[in-house]
Amino acid sequence: MNMLWQIRREFAAFFYSPVAYVVIGASALLNGVMFYLIILFLSQSGPAPGAPMEMLFSWVLFWLVVLILTPLITMRSFAEEKHAGTLETLITAPINDVRIVMAKYLSCLTLYAIMWLPTVLYPALLAHYATIDIGPVLSGYLGTFGIGAMLTAVGVLCSALTRNQIVAALVTFGVMMALFLAGLFRWVDGLWAQPVFEYVDLMGHMEDFAKGIVDTRRLIYYGSVSVFALFVTVQVLGSRRWNG
């Protein structure tokens, strides 16, 4: 079975349910509100509270889009197959577990990227109100994609652990919030693990990316967590194959 065909099959499945439309519509609404607020700030007299695109990548609405909509993207990946009883058919098809997991992961990641696609118009529109530095814009999108790649892998793993989509979404959200809130402990003085919490501080990461600061250690962190989560997902799928 062709890998590209499998990815296209998984991606098309999003549009057979309301998931894709809800995710794309909600992200467009939240990002539209955020863009409106940025324009509002820029049109006021006095200094702006930050660079325009820096605000886009660091405000609370950014994290609402990431933390709430990503679980909706990944929740159906394996949980729906289990609930519908089609997973057994899939794992007996002439395709190995790694390709099954990667097809589902890449289809979810593609929808995540499409979710942010309309925002690429914002720099051009903002250029009418302020000077836009393309470097921080590109690094901001790099950070957005890197964090999304990591959280999407976590979501696919959570979906593989349950047969209920709602449970998969809630567990994914809980894990994401744990990763998100862990960075707050970096501000606790005298904590022995403070450097670790600073390393995983997603808010701090995006603040730097939005300023044009690209730290490869953070990209390695995203990649490492993604690979680990996908590896565990393959093992979960493999155990089901052998148990079945």
PAMISE-95015 format. One record per residue (C-alpha): x, y, z. Coordinates in nm, 2 decimals, padded with zeros to 4 digits, always signed. Layout:
<recs>
<rec xx="X" yy="Y" zz="Z"/>
...
</recs>
This chain:
<recs>
<rec xx="+00.00" yy="+00.00" zz="+00.00"/>
<rec xx="+00.15" yy="+00.33" zz="-00.11"/>
<rec xx="+00.24" yy="+00.56" zz="+00.18"/>
<rec xx="+00.12" yy="+00.88" zz="+00.01"/>
<rec xx="-00.21" yy="+00.71" zz="-00.07"/>
<rec xx="-00.25" yy="+00.62" zz="+00.30"/>
<rec xx="-00.18" yy="+00.98" zz="+00.41"/>
<rec xx="-00.43" yy="+01.11" zz="+00.16"/>
<rec xx="-00.69" yy="+00.86" zz="+00.29"/>
<rec xx="-00.63" yy="+00.96" zz="+00.65"/>
<rec xx="-00.64" yy="+01.33" zz="+00.56"/>
<rec xx="-00.96" yy="+01.30" zz="+00.35"/>
<rec xx="-01.13" yy="+01.12" zz="+00.65"/>
<rec xx="-01.12" yy="+01.45" zz="+00.84"/>
<rec xx="-01.37" yy="+01.60" zz="+00.60"/>
<rec xx="-01.61" yy="+01.31" zz="+00.63"/>
<rec xx="-01.69" yy="+01.44" zz="+00.98"/>
<rec xx="-01.73" yy="+01.80" zz="+01.13"/>
<rec xx="-01.38" yy="+01.79" zz="+01.28"/>
<rec xx="-01.19" yy="+01.96" zz="+01.00"/>
<rec xx="-01.46" yy="+02.23" zz="+00.96"/>
<rec xx="-01.48" yy="+02.30" zz="+01.33"/>
<rec xx="-01.10" yy="+02.32" zz="+01.37"/>
<rec xx="-01.04" yy="+02.54" zz="+01.06"/>
<rec xx="-01.34" yy="+02.76" zz="+01.15"/>
<rec xx="-01.26" yy="+02.80" zz="+01.51"/>
<rec xx="-00.89" yy="+02.87" zz="+01.44"/>
<rec xx="-00.99" yy="+03.13" zz="+01.18"/>
<rec xx="-01.23" yy="+03.29" zz="+01.43"/>
<rec xx="-00.98" yy="+03.31" zz="+01.71"/>
<rec xx="-00.69" yy="+03.42" zz="+01.49"/>
<rec xx="-00.92" yy="+03.68" zz="+01.33"/>
<rec xx="-01.01" yy="+03.82" zz="+01.68"/>
<rec xx="-00.64" yy="+03.82" zz="+01.76"/>
<rec xx="-00.56" yy="+04.01" zz="+01.44"/>
<rec xx="-00.83" yy="+04.26" zz="+01.51"/>
<rec xx="-00.70" yy="+04.33" zz="+01.85"/>
<rec xx="-00.35" yy="+04.38" zz="+01.71"/>
<rec xx="-00.48" yy="+04.63" zz="+01.46"/>
<rec xx="-00.67" yy="+04.80" zz="+01.74"/>
<rec xx="-00.35" yy="+04.84" zz="+01.95"/>
<rec xx="-00.15" yy="+04.96" zz="+01.65"/>
<rec xx="-00.41" yy="+05.22" zz="+01.56"/>
<rec xx="-00.40" yy="+05.38" zz="+01.91"/>
<rec xx="-00.18" yy="+05.66" zz="+02.00"/>
<rec xx="+00.13" yy="+05.59" zz="+02.20"/>
<rec xx="+00.38" yy="+05.31" zz="+02.18"/>
<rec xx="+00.26" yy="+04.96" zz="+02.08"/>
<rec xx="+00.28" yy="+04.68" zz="+02.34"/>
<rec xx="+00.51" yy="+04.49" zz="+02.12"/>
<rec xx="+00.60" yy="+04.40" zz="+01.76"/>
<rec xx="+00.28" yy="+04.31" zz="+01.57"/>
<rec xx="+00.37" yy="+03.95" zz="+01.48"/>
<rec xx="+00.53" yy="+03.90" zz="+01.82"/>
<rec xx="+00.19" yy="+03.97" zz="+01.97"/>
<rec xx="+00.03" yy="+03.71" zz="+01.74"/>
<rec xx="+00.26" yy="+03.44" zz="+01.86"/>
<rec xx="+00.26" yy="+03.51" zz="+02.23"/>
<rec xx="-00.09" yy="+03.62" zz="+02.33"/>
<rec xx="-00.33" yy="+03.40" zz="+02.51"/>
<rec xx="-00.55" yy="+03.34" zz="+02.20"/>
<rec xx="-00.25" yy="+03.17" zz="+02.04"/>
<rec xx="-00.23" yy="+02.91" zz="+02.31"/>
<rec xx="-00.61" yy="+02.86" zz="+02.30"/>
<rec xx="-00.58" yy="+02.77" zz="+01.94"/>
<rec xx="-00.29" yy="+02.53" zz="+02.00"/>
<rec xx="-00.40" yy="+02.36" zz="+02.32"/>
<rec xx="-00.77" yy="+02.33" zz="+02.25"/>
<rec xx="-00.78" yy="+02.26" zz="+01.88"/>
<rec xx="-00.49" yy="+02.02" zz="+01.85"/>
<rec xx="-00.67" yy="+01.75" zz="+02.06"/>
<rec xx="-00.97" yy="+01.78" zz="+01.83"/>
<rec xx="-00.74" yy="+01.70" zz="+01.54"/>
<rec xx="-00.57" yy="+01.40" zz="+01.69"/>
<rec xx="-00.86" yy="+01.24" zz="+01.89"/>
<rec xx="-01.00" yy="+01.04" zz="+01.61"/>
<rec xx="-00.68" yy="+00.90" zz="+01.47"/>
<rec xx="-00.69" yy="+00.56" zz="+01.64"/>
<rec xx="-00.98" yy="+00.59" zz="+01.88"/>
<rec xx="-01.23" yy="+00.61" zz="+01.60"/>
<rec xx="-01.08" yy="+00.31" zz="+01.43"/>
<rec xx="-01.11" yy="+00.11" zz="+01.75"/>
<rec xx="-01.47" yy="+00.22" zz="+01.81"/>
<rec xx="-01.58" yy="+00.14" zz="+01.46"/>
<rec xx="-01.39" yy="-00.20" zz="+01.46"/>
<rec xx="-01.19" yy="-00.11" zz="+01.16"/>
<rec xx="-00.85" yy="-00.11" zz="+01.33"/>
<rec xx="-00.81" yy="-00.49" zz="+01.30"/>
<rec xx="-00.87" yy="-00.46" zz="+00.93"/>
<rec xx="-00.61" yy="-00.19" zz="+00.90"/>
<rec xx="-00.34" yy="-00.37" zz="+01.09"/>
<rec xx="-00.39" yy="-00.69" zz="+00.88"/>
<rec xx="-00.34" yy="-00.49" zz="+00.56"/>
<rec xx="-00.01" yy="-00.51" zz="+00.38"/>
<rec xx="+00.14" yy="-00.21" zz="+00.56"/>
<rec xx="+00.36" yy="-00.21" zz="+00.87"/>
<rec xx="+00.28" yy="-00.04" zz="+01.20"/>
<rec xx="+00.54" yy="+00.24" zz="+01.14"/>
<rec xx="+00.37" yy="+00.34" zz="+00.82"/>
<rec xx="+00.02" yy="+00.33" zz="+00.98"/>
<rec xx="+00.13" yy="+00.55" zz="+01.26"/>
<rec xx="+00.32" yy="+00.79" zz="+01.04"/>
<rec xx="+00.03" yy="+00.82" zz="+00.79"/>
<rec xx="-00.21" yy="+00.92" zz="+01.07"/>
<rec xx="+00.05" yy="+01.15" zz="+01.23"/>
<rec xx="+00.14" yy="+01.33" zz="+00.91"/>
<rec xx="-00.23" yy="+01.37" zz="+00.81"/>
<rec xx="-00.30" yy="+01.53" zz="+01.16"/>
<rec xx="+00.01" yy="+01.75" zz="+01.12"/>
<rec xx="-00.11" yy="+01.86" zz="+00.77"/>
<rec xx="-00.44" yy="+01.97" zz="+00.91"/>
<rec xx="-00.26" yy="+02.15" zz="+01.20"/>
<rec xx="-00.05" yy="+02.34" zz="+00.94"/>
<rec xx="-00.36" yy="+02.43" zz="+00.73"/>
<rec xx="-00.52" yy="+02.56" zz="+01.05"/>
<rec xx="-00.25" yy="+02.83" zz="+01.06"/>
<rec xx="-00.23" yy="+02.89" zz="+00.68"/>
<rec xx="-00.47" yy="+03.19" zz="+00.67"/>
<rec xx="-00.24" yy="+03.38" zz="+00.91"/>
<rec xx="+00.03" yy="+03.41" zz="+00.65"/>
<rec xx="-00.17" yy="+03.70" zz="+00.51"/>
<rec xx="-00.14" yy="+03.89" zz="+00.83"/>
<rec xx="+00.22" yy="+04.02" zz="+00.78"/>
<rec xx="+00.12" yy="+04.17" zz="+00.44"/>
<rec xx="-00.19" yy="+04.34" zz="+00.60"/>
<rec xx="+00.01" yy="+04.46" zz="+00.90"/>
<rec xx="+00.27" yy="+04.62" zz="+00.68"/>
<rec xx="+00.01" yy="+04.90" zz="+00.62"/>
<rec xx="+00.03" yy="+04.99" zz="+00.99"/>
<rec xx="+00.38" yy="+04.90" zz="+01.10"/>
<rec xx="+00.72" yy="+04.79" zz="+00.98"/>
<rec xx="+00.74" yy="+04.41" zz="+00.96"/>
<rec xx="+01.07" yy="+04.23" zz="+01.02"/>
<rec xx="+01.04" yy="+03.90" zz="+00.82"/>
<rec xx="+01.30" yy="+03.72" zz="+01.04"/>
<rec xx="+01.08" yy="+03.70" zz="+01.36"/>
<rec xx="+00.78" yy="+03.61" zz="+01.14"/>
<rec xx="+00.95" yy="+03.31" zz="+01.00"/>
<rec xx="+01.09" yy="+03.20" zz="+01.34"/>
<rec xx="+00.75" yy="+03.25" zz="+01.49"/>
<rec xx="+00.60" yy="+03.01" zz="+01.24"/>
<rec xx="+00.89" yy="+02.77" zz="+01.29"/>
<rec xx="+00.82" yy="+02.76" zz="+01.67"/>
<rec xx="+00.44" yy="+02.72" zz="+01.60"/>
<rec xx="+00.51" yy="+02.43" zz="+01.37"/>
<rec xx="+00.77" yy="+02.27" zz="+01.60"/>
<rec xx="+00.54" yy="+02.28" zz="+01.91"/>
<rec xx="+00.25" yy="+02.16" zz="+01.69"/>
<rec xx="+00.46" yy="+01.87" zz="+01.57"/>
<rec xx="+00.54" yy="+01.76" zz="+01.92"/>
<rec xx="+00.18" yy="+01.80" zz="+02.06"/>
<rec xx="+00.03" yy="+01.63" zz="+01.76"/>
<rec xx="+00.26" yy="+01.33" zz="+01.82"/>
<rec xx="+00.14" yy="+01.33" zz="+02.19"/>
<rec xx="-00.22" yy="+01.34" zz="+02.07"/>
<rec xx="-00.18" yy="+01.05" zz="+01.83"/>
<rec xx="-00.03" yy="+00.84" zz="+02.12"/>
<rec xx="-00.32" yy="+00.93" zz="+02.35"/>
<rec xx="-00.57" yy="+00.83" zz="+02.08"/>
<rec xx="-00.40" yy="+00.50" zz="+02.04"/>
<rec xx="-00.45" yy="+00.43" zz="+02.42"/>
<rec xx="-00.83" yy="+00.45" zz="+02.41"/>
<rec xx="-01.13" yy="+00.37" zz="+02.20"/>
<rec xx="-01.33" yy="+00.68" zz="+02.29"/>
<rec xx="-01.26" yy="+01.01" zz="+02.10"/>
<rec xx="-01.37" yy="+01.23" zz="+02.38"/>
<rec xx="-01.15" yy="+01.05" zz="+02.63"/>
<rec xx="-00.86" yy="+01.08" zz="+02.38"/>
<rec xx="-00.92" yy="+01.45" zz="+02.35"/>
<rec xx="-00.94" yy="+01.50" zz="+02.72"/>
<rec xx="-00.63" yy="+01.30" zz="+02.80"/>
<rec xx="-00.44" yy="+01.48" zz="+02.52"/>
<rec xx="-00.55" yy="+01.82" zz="+02.66"/>
<rec xx="-00.44" yy="+01.71" zz="+03.01"/>
<rec xx="-00.09" yy="+01.61" zz="+02.89"/>
<rec xx="-00.06" yy="+01.92" zz="+02.68"/>
<rec xx="-00.15" yy="+02.14" zz="+02.98"/>
<rec xx="+00.10" yy="+01.96" zz="+03.19"/>
<rec xx="+00.37" yy="+02.03" zz="+02.94"/>
<rec xx="+00.25" yy="+02.39" zz="+02.91"/>
<rec xx="+00.23" yy="+02.46" zz="+03.28"/>
<rec xx="+00.56" yy="+02.29" zz="+03.37"/>
<rec xx="+00.74" yy="+02.59" zz="+03.24"/>
<rec xx="+00.58" yy="+02.81" zz="+03.52"/>
<rec xx="+00.80" yy="+02.63" zz="+03.77"/>
<rec xx="+01.11" yy="+02.80" zz="+03.62"/>
<rec xx="+01.01" yy="+03.10" zz="+03.83"/>
<rec xx="+01.03" yy="+02.91" zz="+04.16"/>
<rec xx="+01.35" yy="+03.02" zz="+04.33"/>
<rec xx="+01.58" yy="+02.74" zz="+04.46"/>
<rec xx="+01.40" yy="+02.46" zz="+04.29"/>
<rec xx="+01.66" yy="+02.19" zz="+04.20"/>
<rec xx="+01.49" yy="+02.11" zz="+03.86"/>
<rec xx="+01.46" yy="+02.48" zz="+03.76"/>
<rec xx="+01.69" yy="+02.44" zz="+03.46"/>
<rec xx="+01.47" yy="+02.15" zz="+03.34"/>
<rec xx="+01.15" yy="+02.35" zz="+03.37"/>
<rec xx="+01.32" yy="+02.64" zz="+03.19"/>
<rec xx="+01.42" yy="+02.40" zz="+02.91"/>
<rec xx="+01.05" yy="+02.28" zz="+02.86"/>
<rec xx="+00.89" yy="+02.62" zz="+02.90"/>
<rec xx="+00.67" yy="+02.65" zz="+02.59"/>
<rec xx="+00.56" yy="+03.01" zz="+02.66"/>
<rec xx="+00.92" yy="+03.12" zz="+02.69"/>
<rec xx="+01.01" yy="+02.93" zz="+02.38"/>
<rec xx="+00.74" yy="+03.11" zz="+02.17"/>
<rec xx="+00.83" yy="+03.45" zz="+02.32"/>
<rec xx="+01.19" yy="+03.39" zz="+02.19"/>
<rec xx="+01.07" yy="+03.26" zz="+01.85"/>
<rec xx="+00.84" yy="+03.56" zz="+01.81"/>
<rec xx="+01.15" yy="+03.79" zz="+01.87"/>
<rec xx="+01.35" yy="+03.60" zz="+01.60"/>
<rec xx="+01.56" yy="+03.40" zz="+01.85"/>
<rec xx="+01.60" yy="+03.04" zz="+01.73"/>
<rec xx="+01.75" yy="+02.80" zz="+01.98"/>
<rec xx="+01.82" yy="+02.46" zz="+01.83"/>
<rec xx="+01.80" yy="+02.30" zz="+02.17"/>
<rec xx="+01.42" yy="+02.37" zz="+02.16"/>
<rec xx="+01.39" yy="+02.21" zz="+01.82"/>
<rec xx="+01.57" yy="+01.91" zz="+01.95"/>
<rec xx="+01.33" yy="+01.89" zz="+02.24"/>
<rec xx="+01.03" yy="+01.90" zz="+02.01"/>
<rec xx="+01.18" yy="+01.64" zz="+01.78"/>
<rec xx="+01.28" yy="+01.41" zz="+02.07"/>
<rec xx="+00.94" yy="+01.41" zz="+02.23"/>
<rec xx="+00.77" yy="+01.36" zz="+01.89"/>
<rec xx="+00.99" yy="+01.06" zz="+01.81"/>
<rec xx="+00.94" yy="+00.91" zz="+02.15"/>
<rec xx="+00.56" yy="+00.95" zz="+02.14"/>
<rec xx="+00.54" yy="+00.80" zz="+01.79"/>
<rec xx="+00.77" yy="+00.51" zz="+01.89"/>
<rec xx="+00.54" yy="+00.43" zz="+02.19"/>
<rec xx="+00.24" yy="+00.45" zz="+01.96"/>
<rec xx="+00.40" yy="+00.20" zz="+01.73"/>
<rec xx="+00.46" yy="-00.03" zz="+02.03"/>
<rec xx="+00.10" yy="+00.01" zz="+02.14"/>
<rec xx="-00.03" yy="-00.08" zz="+01.79"/>
<rec xx="+00.22" yy="-00.37" zz="+01.77"/>
<rec xx="+00.09" yy="-00.51" zz="+02.10"/>
<rec xx="-00.26" yy="-00.50" zz="+01.97"/>
<rec xx="-00.15" yy="-00.69" zz="+01.66"/>
<rec xx="+00.01" yy="-00.97" zz="+01.86"/>
<rec xx="-00.27" yy="-00.98" zz="+02.12"/>
<rec xx="-00.52" yy="-01.00" zz="+01.84"/>
</recs>
